[in-house]
Structure formats: C-alpha cells, structure tokens
Amino acid sequence: MKILFVASGSPATVFALAPLATAARNAGHEVFMGAVEDMVPYIASAGLPALSIVSSAIRKYATTDRDGNPVSLPKTPEEELDFAGHWFGRIAAASMEGLRGVVAHWRPDLVVGGSMSFAAALIAAELGVPYVRQAWDTGDAWRTDPAASDELRPELAELGLDRLPDPDLFIDICPPSLRPADAPAAQMMRWVPANGQRALEPWMYTRPDRPRVLVTSGSRMVSAKNTGFLSGLARDVAALGAEPVIATLDEVAAGIRAELPGVRAGWVPLDVVVPTCDIVVHHAGGVTALTAMNAGVPQLIVPQGGNFVEAGRRISDFGAAITLDPEETGADGVATACRELLDDPSYAERAGLLADEIAALPLPADVVRVLEDLAGAPRPVTDDRHTNDHGSQS
C-alpha cells in the first residue's frame, strides 16, 4: 500500500516519524514523507522519499496570521497551547495546496501525521482514507486541537466538519507510567532514536573516567551571537568535576570553544552520545527527553514553555529527573541540581525503569501490521520458496 507521512517544521518532527516510516518501507510498502521545504534534507537524510509541501519555513507562521498581521506571543502555559494550535494550524492550511498536488498523482491508502501535523487529518478526510496520528514525544499534543480547529474553520467547513476529525488510530510512544490519566486510547509503540548522523569519533561512544553531562541548547540558543548561557552551564558542570558536552549547532559551538578551549561542543548524534552520559540537561525538549529515557539517563529539565512542560514534570514526579522553575535556574540552582542527580542513585534507578518500559513496547515493525489491518491492505508477500520449515535456506 501507499502511506503518506506528514511531518511539520523541525527536525524532531521528522525524526520522530522516521522509525515507523522506515519500518513500513522495509515491509514493502510505498512511503513518502512531506514537510516544510527546509525539512526536506532531514527527511532525505533518514533515507526516506521527501516531499516539500510548503515553501516557507516554520517560523513565518509563528509571527503572523493568515492576513500577515503580527500575532501576540504567549505569556502563560494555556496561551502557549493555543498559540501552538493556531501556529501549526496555519502551517496545515498552507500545506493543503502542496498535498493536493501530490495526491492527484500519488493517492495514498493511509495518511500518518505527527502530533500537530493537522494537514494529515485534512487530506485524509478529503480522500476518505484512514488517518493515523503518531505522537512526536510524551507531550499532550491533543490539548492544542481546539485552537487548531478554530484556526482551520474555513478548511473544516469545506469538509462539512466543525472540528478536526479524531484519528482512526492514535500511536503513542510515551512510557506507560508517564501517560496522563486523560490520555486517549492508543496503540503503543516503542520509541526508537532516529536523529541525524555523522562520522563518529571514539569519545562519542566511550565513557570517560569522570561523570559526563550533556547540555542541549534548546530554544535558549538560536544564533552564534549569544553563547553566554551555554558557556555558563559548561563552567558549572566542569566545576562539579564532570565533563561537559554541549550539543548545539556547529556555528554556535565555535564561539563556545573559543571561549572555553577543550570543551566538547557542536552537533553530535544524541543516540550515540547520551548512553555515555550521567545527566542530560535540556529545555523541555520532547525528543531529547525520550532519548535520555531510552538510554536510562537522569535529566535536568529547565522548561522554556511549550507543550512539553507538563510532560517534563511527570518525569520529575516519577523520580527520573529534576525540573527547575525559572527562578531556580541560576548558576547555583543548576549546579546543585546536577550534584543531586549525580550523588543520589535513585534517579538513575528510576530512569532505568523508564528505559525498561520503552524496551517492552511493540516495535515499529509490529505497528506496521496494525496499519495494514486498518487500511484493509494485503501484506506484502515474501518469497519463501527457498526456505524450509526450520527457517533455513535449502
């Protein structure tokens, strides 16, 4: 069958969908993945056929409404959810022309969209094919749906709908212990890291002789002009006797390395480096959090707003992380929290339990069979003419 995957506007939205898309392709199905144009290289780097469905970058839709008027930035968690719903709703509306051009020539049997890839729901409804929603992270993405439905009223009206349609299947990748009580029913799936790769250096997969703390830049670092925050964290980590690793854009890392010679800083494959770490410090990034959970590594979460804040607090409540409020994020607060995470073995024990939960969930290959049943599609037939009853070649 043909399966159209729809990501959105950041590498995380691509890499979160890549394992299931790859599993479907490996099972013999035709798979395309679409996203905003500047995400096409990330889709291609994952080895998937890539579609540009929107020419503008994601940030354009965050700053102006459909008429080009400036939009107000959110000030509270509730406003953050509404803001995200409208933002990604505008991306969905802009995606429809590109998607219609694709499906006019390549009609999918099934559409899979990420947490807030609302265009997936719209194009599936237009085509009358099953719509599957896959979580990008452990955040409560469905809480953005009301605002997205409001943003997409013109598109929904054309379909005779007053709100976004519910998916025919929701695939969740959240460890069961962290799922909120009001989470929708879901087909669970094991989360598999799928970040971009580069040539490995020995230090990346080797544990040092002292604790290693990885710090991600998150939304605090958006340009090479502002490296002070990360440099400060690197100093705090080094003062604890730990090795800091700053995972950020190479152009940002250049300034940090100039200021702190010898500090490991730059773009790194997190799936390789995180298992060698003792702590991961991040800004409530959902995919980063899952990478740490998958490796059984405790986390220090410094929220910067967004849909993942509450999900991050659930990791802390479980005992696998510490979450700092904004007023606690000074140098002393970060250093004290890191010391607690290093000295108290209970954090690593609880993080290990989350890793065990993730490992026990169905693999993406298992979920592909669920997709086949949902679409009523025959499963690709493997050629077993040369295989005997014991599974060996004869």
N, C-alpha and C positions, 0 to 999 in steps of 0.2 A: 504494500500500500504506500501511498504518498502521505508524508507527515510534514506539515509546516510548523516550525518553531518560531515564535516571535519573542525576541528579547527587547531591550529598550535602549538605554543610553549610557551605560557604564560597563566597563569590562566585567564587573561582578555579575551583571545581569546576563552576560553571555556565558561566562564560565560556570554559573550555577546550572544552566540548562544543558551544557555540553555533554555530561556523562550519559544522560538519558538519550539525547540526540545521537550520540556515538553508538550507544547500545542498539538503538533502533536501526541505525545504518549497518552495523555489524550483523544484525539479524536478517539483513537482506532487503530492508525497506528503503524507499527513496526518501531522502531527508533534505530539506532546505531550512536555513535559519535566516531570518531577517531582523534588521535593527536600523538605527540611525546610521548615517553614512560613515561617521568616524569610528564606528564599532566594527565595520566590515573587516579590517585587518585582524581583529581579535577573533572573530568567527573563523576566518581562514586559518589563523594560527592553531586553532583547535582541530583542524583537519576536516572542516565541515563546509559544504557549499554555502556561500554567503550572498545575501541579498541586501542592497541598500534600498530601504523603503521610505526614508526621509532624508532630504539633503542637508538639513540644518542640524547643528549639534544640539545636544540636550539642553544646554544652558539657555539657549534662546527662549525656550518655552517656560523657563523658571522666572524670567524677569518681566515678560509682557503677556497681556491677554491676547485673545484672538484678533482684537482690533488694533493691537500694537500699543495699548495703554500700559503704563507701568503697573505692576502688582505689588501689594504690600507684603513685606516679609513677615513670617510668623513670629509671635512672641511667646506663645505658650505651647505645651505639648498637643493640646486639642487643635490649635491653629496649625501646628506642624502637620498633623494628619490631613486636615482639609487642604492645606497648601499642596501636599504631595498628591492628593487625589486630583485636584484641578490641574496641577503641573503635568502629570502623566496622562490625564485625560486629554490635554491639548496635544501631547505627543501622539496619542491614539488617533485623534481627529486628523492630524497631519499625515498619518501613516496610511490612511484608507486609500488614497489615490494610488499609491505605490503598490499596496497589497492587491487592489483590484486588477492592476496591470499584470501582476504575477499570476493570479488565479485564473485570469482569462485564458492563459496558455498552459498552465500547470495547476490543475484543480486538485487540492489535497483531499484525502479521505478523512483526515483528522487534523485539528489545529491544537497546538500546545503553546500556551502563553505563560510567561513568568508572572510573579506575584502581582505586578502592576502593569503588565502588558495588556492594557484594556482593548487594544486593537484586535487581539486574538479573539476575544469574545464577540466583537462586532463582525469580523469577517466570517467567523464560523456560523453566526446567526444568519448572515446574508446567504451563505452557501447551503445552510441546512445540514451541516456536518457536526459531529461531536466536538465539543470544546473541553479541553483539559487545562486546568490551572496548576502550575507547579510552583511551590514556594521557592523563593530565592535564598531565604535564610530562616531564622527562627522567629522573625518578627510577625506581628499580627496584621498582615497586609490587608486583610478583608475590612479593616476599620477605615481604610481610605475609600471604600466603594461608594458610600453615599455622596461624597464630594465629586468623585469621578462621574457618577450618574448625573449629577447636576450639570457638570461641565459638558457632558455628552448628550444633553437633551435633544439637540437637533438630529444627531445621528440615530439616537434611540427611537425618536418619533418616526423616522423613516422606516424603521423596522416594526412599528406598532408596539413599542415597549416603553415603559415608564421608568425602568431602571436597568442596570446591567444584568444580563441573564446569569443565573447560577451555573457554574461549570457542571458538565456531566460527570466529571471526576476531578477531585482535588488530591494532588500528590503532595504530601508533607514530608519534610526532611528533618524535622525537629526531634531531638531525643524525647521519647515519651514522657520522661519525668519533668520536662520543661514545658510541655504543651499546656496552654491555659485551659481552664475548665470550660470556657465557651468556644473553644476551637471547633470548627466544622468537622464533620466526619471526613476521614481521609484514607487514602491508600498510602501507607507509609513506604518510604524508600530510603535506603542507605545513602548518605551524602558522601560524595567522592570528590576530593580536591581536583580541580581542573584548571589551575592558573597557568599563565604563560610560562614558558621555559626558556632557558638559555644555557650555554655551556657551563657545566658545574665545576666548581673549584673544591679541592679537598676539604677546606674548612666548612663548607656548606653542609656536608653530611657527616662531620666528625664532631663529637662532643669535646669541648675544651676542658682544661683541667680546673676550671672555675665556673661558677654559675653563669649562664648566658641569658640575657634579657633582650628580647626583640621588641622594638618600638616601631609601630606603623605611623605614617604621617596623618592618615585620616583627612578630615576636612580642615584641619588646622593649617596644613601646608598646601598652598595652591600655586606658589611661584618660588623661584630661586631667590627672590628678594627678601624673603622672611625665613631665616633658618634658626632664629633665636630659640624658639620653643623646643625644637628637636635637639639643638645643641645643649640646652639646659638639661633636658632629660638624659642625654648621653653622659653628662658630667655627674648627675645624681646617681646613675646606675654604676658608673666607674667608682664613685666614692664608696659604694657598698662592697667593693671587691669583685664585682661581676663584670662580665664582658658585654658591652652594649652592641647591638646590631640595629642599625637604623634602616628600615625598609621604606624607601621612598623613590621618587623619580631620580634618574641619574643627574639631571641638571640641578636638582635641589641638593643632591648629595655632594656635588662638587664643592659647594660653599661650606658644608659641614666638615668635609675632610680637610679643607684649607684651614678652618678654624681649629679643628681637633685632629691633628695628624695621627694616623694609625687607627682611627675609629673605622669600623666596618660600616659603610653607608652606601646605599644605592639600591637599584632594583634587584630583588632576589626572588627565587622560586619558593614561595612560602611553604608549599607542601613538602619540600626537601629540608628547609632550614628549621621550621617550627619544631619538629620532633627532637632536635638537638638542644632546644631551649628549656629553661626552667620557668620562665614567665613570658607572656605576651602582653604588651601594653598597647591598647588601641582605643579609638574614639567611638566605641559602639558600632563598629562595622560588622554587619551580619556575617559576611563570608569569612572575614578574619576570625571572628568568634568560632565559627564552625571548624575552621582549620585547627584552631587551638583545641577545641573539644575532641575532634577526631584524633589528635595526637595525644590527648590526655594531659595537656599542659594548662596550669592555672593561668588566670587572666587578671590584669588590672584594667578596668574599664573606666574611661574618662568620657562620659557622654557629651556629644556635641549637638544633641537634638536629633529628631528624626524618628522613623517608625521603629527602630530597634532599641530605643532606650528602655522600654518596659521589658522587652525580652532579655536585655542585658542584666537587668535587676533580678530576673528569675535565675540566671546563672549564679549570681551572688547569693541569692536566697538558698540555692541548692548547696552552697559551700564550695563551689569550684572557682570563685572569682571574688574580687573586691571591686565595688563600684564607688567612685568618689563623686560627691556633689561638686558643683563648680567652685564653691567657696573652700573646698578641701584640696584643690588641685595645685597649691603652691609647691615649691620645691620640697619642703619638709613633709607635706602630705604624701606626695608621690614616693619619696624615699622611705617613709615609714610604712606605707602600704607594701612596697616591694620587699622590704625586710620581713614583714609578717608573712607574705606569701612564700618567701624562701625558708623561713625558720619553722613554720607550722606545717607539718607533713599532711595534715588533714585536707588541705587544699588540693594537693596532688592526688590524694586518695579519691576525693570526690570527682576530680577531673577524670581520673581513670575510670570511674563508674560510668560517666557520660560517654567515654570512648567505647566502653563495652556495649552500651545501649546502641550507639551508632552502628557498630560492627554487626549487631544482631538483626538489623533491619533488612528487608528484601533488597537485593541488588538491583541496579537499573535494568539489567537483562531480564530479571523476573518481572519487572513492571512493564516491560515491552509486551509481554504476553497479555497483560491486562489491557493494554492499549489495543492490541489485536482483537480481543474479545469485544471491546467497546465499539470498535468500528465495524465489527462483523466481517473482518477481513481474513482471508485464509493466511495461515502462517507459511512463510517461505519454506519450500520443501528442500531438505538437504539430501544430497546424493549419498546413500548408504549402501550402494550396490557392492562396494568393496570392503564392507565391514561385516565381520561375523558376529555371532550372538554375544561374544565376550567383549566387543568393542575394539578388537584389534584388527589390524589390516591383514587380509588374507590374499 
